[in-house]
Amino acid sequence: MYMQKMINQFEGIYPAAITPFEEDETLDELKLIDFLDFLIDGNVHGIYLLGTNGEAPLLDMEEKKRVIELAVEHVDGRVPIIAGTMCNSTKKTIALSRWAEEKGADGVHAIIPYYFPSPRKSLVKHFKDIAKEISLPIFIYSIPQRTGNDLDMVTLKELSKIDNVAALKDSSGYLAFFYSAVEEINDLQFFGGNDSLIYSYLTMGGSGAVTAAGNAFPELVSSIYDHFVKGEFQKAKEAQDKVLRISNAMKKGPYLSGVKAALKLKGLDFGEVRKPLEPFSKEETTLLKKELNDLGLL
């Protein structure tokens, strides 16, 4: 079992990788492979599989297993892969986490359970039970606006004591919480989950970010981190300013569909979002195209 935390094992920009689908909404395995190469060619520092932008709650267990298996095999160690094992039951999360470990993932991310209320005692037990069954580093994925369950500092400190809980991916957008966590907890890494705040996360001592925009513009988003660690703060800020505009533009349409719409505008068709999610309309696509053209990205 994983008995000692590995601080600074994961750093940088990790796109929350999309899941490509064919027209009938089945998993498009060939396009998944192409997409992973696109991200790596874009100088990303790692890949965050089967998160929100990967539409994980809309995939069944066998599809999730196949995504993990294909990704680990094809990436072949070029960058770390954090496999999403985010299920709202402990049993399913453990089963998928075991699969990810068997296939060679570098870590897993497990979500704060959703739909049902998760008081501190049950939440801590959820992660302890997962940690007992695998030796991989575990990312805690907190996105209270989607799960209905918030994460407070007392609970996070308790979770940080679990040996193979290695990082927090915080998509809450609460900068004061993020900063306090970085300052008060020494044995976790901290990744932000909001594209508009990557530069802010880094200035507060964060290890990096998990990003939606990095799916379509991996080099630009990765450059925020690369410039920052070189001390090129003005260049990092300029890249962040562009990513802010991209993020805002991709949100001017149905939830989650902006990334695939932006990719299509770049000539990269990885299918549409899975129903009940909806794609961008023609009018929304036209507005997105104008903004990306104004930024010189098309």
GUFIVEX-155907 format. One line per field, with one value per residue (C-alpha): residue number from 1; residue in one letter; x, y, z. Coordinates in Angstrom, 1 decimal. Last residue first. Example, Ala and Ser with C-alpha at 12.3 -4.5 7.8 and 13.67 -1.06 7.14 Angstrom:
REM residues 2
num = 2, 1 $
residu = S, A $
px = 13.7, 12.3 $
py = -1.1, -4.5 $
pz = 7.1, 7.8 $
//
This chain:
REM residues 298
num = 298, 297, 296, 295, 294, 293, 292, 291, 290, 289, 288, 287, 286, 285, 284, 283, 282, 281, 280, 279, 278, 277, 276, 275, 274, 273, 272, 271, 270, 269, 268, 267, 266, 265, 264, 263, 262, 261, 260, 259, 258, 257, 256, 255, 254, 253, 252, 251, 250, 249, 248, 247, 246, 245, 244, 243, 242, 241, 240, 239, 238, 237, 236, 235, 234, 233, 232, 231, 230, 229, 228, 227, 226, 225, 224, 223, 222, 221, 220, 219, 218, 217, 216, 215, 214, 213, 212, 211, 210, 209, 208, 207, 206, 205, 204, 203, 202, 201, 200, 199, 198, 197, 196, 195, 194, 193, 192, 191, 190, 189, 188, 187, 186, 185, 184, 183, 182, 181, 180, 179, 178, 177, 176, 175, 174, 173, 172, 171, 170, 169, 168, 167, 166, 165, 164, 163, 162, 161, 160, 159, 158, 157, 156, 155, 154, 153, 152, 151, 150, 149, 148, 147, 146, 145, 144, 143, 142, 141, 140, 139, 138, 137, 136, 135, 134, 133, 132, 131, 130, 129, 128, 127, 126, 125, 124, 123, 122, 121, 120, 119, 118, 117, 116, 115, 114, 113, 112, 111, 110, 109, 108, 107, 106, 105, 104, 103, 102, 101, 100, 99, 98, 97, 96, 95, 94, 93, 92, 91, 90, 89, 88, 87, 86, 85, 84, 83, 82, 81, 80, 79, 78, 77, 76, 75, 74, 73, 72, 71, 70, 69, 68, 67, 66, 65, 64, 63, 62, 61, 60, 59, 58, 57, 56, 55, 54, 53, 52, 51, 50, 49, 48, 47, 46, 45, 44, 43, 42, 41, 40, 39, 38, 37, 36, 35, 34, 33, 32, 31, 30, 29, 28, 27, 26, 25, 24, 23, 22, 21, 20, 19, 18, 17, 16, 15, 14, 13, 12, 11, 10, 9, 8, 7, 6, 5, 4, 3, 2, 1 $
residu = L, L, G, L, D, N, L, E, K, K, L, L, T, T, E, E, K, S, F, P, E, L, P, K, R, V, E, G, F, D, L, G, K, L, K, L, A, A, K, V, G, S, L, Y, P, G, K, K, M, A, N, S, I, R, L, V, K, D, Q, A, E, K, A, K, Q, F, E, G, K, V, F, H, D, Y, I, S, S, V, L, E, P, F, A, N, G, A, A, T, V, A, G, S, G, G, M, T, L, Y, S, Y, I, L, S, D, N, G, G, F, F, Q, L, D, N, I, E, E, V, A, S, Y, F, F, A, L, Y, G, S, S, D, K, L, A, A, V, N, D, I, K, S, L, E, K, L, T, V, M, D, L, D, N, G, T, R, Q, P, I, S, Y, I, F, I, P, L, S, I, E, K, A, I, D, K, F, H, K, V, L, S, K, R, P, S, P, F, Y, Y, P, I, I, A, H, V, G, D, A, G, K, E, E, A, W, R, S, L, A, I, T, K, K, T, S, N, C, M, T, G, A, I, I, P, V, R, G, D, V, H, E, V, A, L, E, I, V, R, K, K, E, E, M, D, L, L, P, A, E, G, N, T, G, L, L, Y, I, G, H, V, N, G, D, I, L, F, D, L, F, D, I, L, K, L, E, D, L, T, E, D, E, E, F, P, T, I, A, A, P, Y, I, G, E, F, Q, N, I, M, K, Q, M, Y, M $
px = -8.3, -6.7, -6.1, -8.0, -10.5, -10.9, -11.7, -14.3, -15.9, -15.9, -17.7, -20.4, -20.9, -21.1, -23.8, -25.8, -25.3, -26.5, -23.9, -24.4, -26.9, -26.5, -29.3, -27.7, -24.0, -21.8, -21.0, -18.3, -14.5, -14.2, -11.0, -11.1, -10.3, -13.9, -14.7, -12.4, -14.2, -17.6, -16.2, -15.1, -18.2, -20.6, -20.1, -23.4, -25.3, -24.0, -22.2, -19.9, -17.3, -17.0, -16.3, -13.6, -12.0, -11.9, -10.4, -7.9, -6.7, -6.2, -4.4, -1.9, -1.2, -0.8, 1.8, 3.6, 3.7, 4.8, 7.8, 9.3, 10.2, 7.5, 4.9, 5.8, 5.3, 2.2, 0.4, 2.0, 0.0, -3.2, -1.9, -0.4, -3.5, -6.0, -9.0, -8.8, -6.9, -10.1, -11.6, -8.8, -7.4, -4.9, -1.5, 0.5, -1.1, 1.0, -1.4, 0.2, -0.4, -4.1, -4.4, -2.8, -5.3, -8.3, -10.4, -10.0, -11.6, -10.6, -7.7, -5.1, -3.7, -1.0, -1.4, 0.9, 1.4, -2.2, -2.7, -1.4, -2.6, -6.0, -6.3, -5.6, -8.1, -10.8, -10.3, -10.4, -13.8, -14.2, -15.6, -13.6, -11.0, -8.9, -7.3, -4.2, -2.3, -4.8, -2.6, -1.8, -5.1, -4.2, -5.3, -8.9, -8.9, -7.6, -10.2, -13.0, -11.9, -11.5, -15.0, -16.0, -19.5, -22.0, -24.6, -22.6, -22.7, -22.2, -20.1, -17.3, -14.6, -12.5, -10.2, -7.1, -5.9, -2.4, -2.4, -2.0, -5.6, -8.2, -7.5, -7.6, -11.1, -12.4, -10.6, -12.2, -15.7, -15.1, -14.1, -17.3, -19.5, -18.2, -18.2, -21.8, -22.5, -26.0, -27.1, -27.0, -23.2, -20.2, -17.1, -15.4, -12.6, -9.6, -7.2, -3.4, -0.7, -2.9, -1.4, -4.2, -4.4, -4.5, -7.4, -9.3, -8.9, -10.2, -13.2, -14.2, -13.4, -15.6, -18.4, -18.5, -18.1, -21.2, -21.5, -19.0, -15.9, -13.2, -11.6, -8.1, -5.2, -2.8, 0.8, 2.6, 4.5, 3.9, 2.4, -0.1, -1.7, -2.0, -3.0, -5.6, -7.1, -7.5, -9.0, -11.4, -12.4, -13.0, -15.2, -17.2, -17.7, -18.9, -21.5, -20.9, -23.2, -21.7, -18.2, -19.0, -15.3, -15.8, -17.0, -14.1, -13.3, -9.6, -7.3, -4.3, -0.8, 1.8, 0.2, 2.7, 0.2, 1.6, 0.4, -3.1, -3.3, -2.0, -4.8, -7.3, -6.1, -6.4, -9.9, -10.7, -9.9, -12.0, -15.2, -17.4, -21.0, -23.2, -24.9, -22.9, -19.6, -18.4, -15.2, -14.7, -13.3, -10.1, -10.1, -6.8, -4.0, -1.8, 1.1, 2.3, 1.9, 4.6, 5.1, 4.5, 4.7, 2.8, 4.0, 2.4, 0.9, 0.0 $
py = 30.6, 31.8, 35.4, 36.7, 38.5, 35.2, 33.4, 36.0, 35.9, 32.1, 32.0, 34.4, 32.3, 29.1, 30.6, 31.5, 28.1, 26.4, 25.0, 21.4, 20.1, 17.9, 15.4, 13.9, 13.3, 16.2, 16.4, 14.7, 15.1, 17.3, 19.2, 21.9, 24.7, 25.7, 22.1, 22.3, 25.5, 23.7, 20.7, 23.0, 25.1, 22.1, 21.9, 23.7, 25.1, 28.4, 31.5, 29.6, 29.1, 32.9, 33.4, 30.7, 32.1, 35.6, 34.4, 32.3, 35.4, 37.3, 34.2, 34.3, 38.0, 37.2, 34.5, 36.8, 39.5, 36.9, 35.6, 34.1, 30.9, 29.0, 31.5, 31.4, 27.6, 27.7, 30.3, 28.6, 25.5, 27.4, 28.7, 25.3, 23.3, 25.5, 23.2, 20.9, 23.5, 25.5, 23.0, 23.1, 21.3, 23.7, 23.9, 23.3, 26.1, 28.5, 31.5, 33.1, 29.8, 29.7, 33.4, 32.7, 29.8, 31.8, 32.2, 28.5, 27.4, 24.0, 24.9, 22.3, 21.9, 19.5, 18.0, 17.5, 21.1, 22.0, 25.5, 27.9, 26.0, 25.4, 29.0, 30.1, 27.7, 28.7, 32.4, 31.7, 30.1, 29.0, 25.7, 23.7, 22.6, 19.6, 18.5, 16.4, 13.4, 11.3, 8.2, 8.3, 9.7, 12.7, 15.1, 13.9, 15.2, 18.5, 18.6, 17.9, 20.8, 23.1, 22.6, 20.8, 21.4, 18.8, 19.6, 17.7, 20.2, 23.5, 21.7, 20.8, 19.1, 16.4, 14.8, 13.5, 10.1, 8.8, 5.1, 2.3, 1.0, -0.6, 1.1, 4.5, 3.9, 3.1, 6.1, 8.3, 7.2, 7.2, 10.8, 11.7, 9.6, 11.3, 14.8, 14.7, 13.7, 14.6, 12.4, 13.8, 13.8, 12.1, 14.4, 13.2, 10.7, 11.4, 8.7, 8.4, 7.4, 5.0, 1.6, -0.7, -2.4, 0.9, 2.2, -1.1, -0.8, 2.8, 1.6, -0.9, 1.4, 4.2, 1.7, 0.6, 4.0, 5.2, 8.6, 7.7, 9.6, 7.1, 9.7, 8.6, 10.9, 10.3, 11.5, 12.5, 10.5, 7.3, 5.2, 7.7, 5.0, 2.3, 4.6, 6.3, 3.1, 1.4, 4.5, 5.1, 1.4, 1.3, 4.4, 2.8, -0.3, 1.6, 3.6, 7.1, 10.1, 10.9, 11.0, 13.8, 14.2, 17.9, 16.9, 14.5, 11.3, 11.8, 14.5, 14.5, 15.8, 18.5, 19.8, 20.6, 21.0, 17.8, 16.0, 17.4, 16.6, 13.1, 12.5, 13.7, 11.3, 8.4, 9.5, 10.0, 6.3, 5.2, 7.0, 6.1, 5.6, 8.7, 7.6, 10.3, 9.1, 10.3, 11.9, 12.1, 15.5, 15.7, 17.8, 19.4, 19.1, 22.2, 22.1, 19.9, 16.4, 14.6, 17.7, 15.9, 12.2, 11.1, 8.0, 4.6, 3.7, 0.0 $
pz = -35.2, -32.0, -32.9, -29.9, -32.1, -34.0, -30.8, -30.0, -33.4, -33.5, -30.1, -31.4, -34.6, -32.5, -30.4, -33.5, -35.0, -31.7, -29.3, -28.4, -25.8, -22.7, -22.2, -24.2, -24.8, -25.9, -29.6, -31.6, -31.5, -34.6, -34.8, -37.4, -35.0, -34.9, -34.1, -31.1, -29.9, -30.1, -28.2, -25.4, -25.4, -24.8, -21.1, -20.2, -23.2, -24.6, -23.6, -21.3, -24.1, -24.5, -20.8, -20.7, -23.9, -22.4, -19.2, -21.2, -23.0, -19.7, -18.3, -21.2, -20.5, -16.7, -17.5, -19.8, -17.0, -14.5, -16.3, -13.1, -14.9, -12.8, -14.0, -17.6, -17.7, -15.6, -17.8, -20.9, -20.2, -21.0, -24.3, -25.4, -24.5, -26.4, -27.0, -24.0, -22.0, -21.9, -19.5, -17.0, -14.0, -12.4, -10.9, -7.7, -5.8, -3.8, -3.7, -6.8, -8.7, -7.8, -8.9, -12.3, -12.8, -11.8, -15.0, -15.8, -12.6, -11.1, -8.9, -8.0, -4.5, -3.3, 0.1, 3.1, 4.3, 5.1, 6.7, 4.0, 1.0, 2.6, 3.6, 0.0, -1.4, 1.1, 0.4, -3.3, -3.2, -6.8, -5.7, -8.3, -5.8, -7.0, -3.7, -3.6, -2.2, -0.3, -0.1, 3.6, 5.0, 7.1, 4.4, 4.9, 8.5, 7.4, 4.6, 7.1, 9.4, 6.4, 5.0, 1.9, 0.4, -0.7, -3.3, -5.8, -8.7, -7.0, -4.4, -6.9, -4.7, -6.3, -3.8, -5.7, -4.7, -5.0, -6.0, -3.4, -3.6, -1.4, 1.9, 0.2, -1.0, 2.4, 3.9, 1.3, 2.0, 5.8, 5.7, 3.8, 6.1, 9.2, 7.7, 6.6, 3.0, 1.8, -1.1, -4.7, -5.0, -3.3, -3.0, -6.1, -6.5, -8.6, -9.4, -9.7, -12.1, -14.0, -14.7, -15.8, -12.5, -10.7, -12.8, -12.3, -8.5, -8.7, -10.7, -8.1, -5.2, -6.7, -7.4, -3.8, -2.3, -4.1, -5.9, -8.6, -9.5, -10.6, -12.8, -13.8, -13.2, -16.0, -15.8, -19.0, -21.6, -19.5, -22.2, -23.4, -25.5, -22.8, -20.1, -22.3, -23.7, -20.3, -18.7, -21.5, -21.5, -17.8, -18.1, -20.9, -18.9, -15.9, -17.8, -19.0, -18.4, -14.9, -16.6, -19.0, -19.6, -18.9, -15.4, -14.9, -16.7, -17.3, -15.9, -18.1, -17.2, -17.9, -21.1, -23.9, -26.7, -28.4, -25.3, -25.7, -29.4, -28.7, -26.2, -28.8, -31.4, -29.0, -28.0, -31.7, -32.4, -29.4, -30.3, -27.4, -28.5, -28.8, -32.1, -33.9, -32.4, -29.1, -27.9, -24.1, -23.0, -20.9, -17.8, -19.0, -16.5, -16.3, -13.9, -11.0, -9.7, -7.6, -5.7, -2.4, -2.5, 0.6, 2.3, 2.9, -0.5, 0.0 $
//
